[in-house]
């Protein structure tokens, strides 16, 4: 986690800004159990966006999140993972501390855990 990434995420404003946070098993790649957790959380994103945004926006955000997961699936994992998607931006952040598993849909990204991780490593 670094300050530039955090500042960039905190500056962004768009609805819906989706944040997905989960603990992961540190290892050489994303574990099957972590993939299952992500799939469950993305289903939550789908339900929460249904009726709140157009089908096109919902579909695009879910596709973007799926693509983020596909990009990192073979990369080393840390203690936790944060996925971010909005109509204008996507990002993945690996965290060195455990997080409360959750999905946040708001006008801004949920960055509290990133701040805590940055302060921990400072």
Secondary structure, DSSP 4 states (H G I P E B T S, - for coil): --HHHHHHHHH---SSEEEEEEE---BSS--HHHHHHHHHHHHHHHHHHBTTB-HHHHHHHHHHHHHHHHHHTTS-B-SEEEEEE-SS-EEEEEESS----EEEEESS---HHHHHHHHHH-
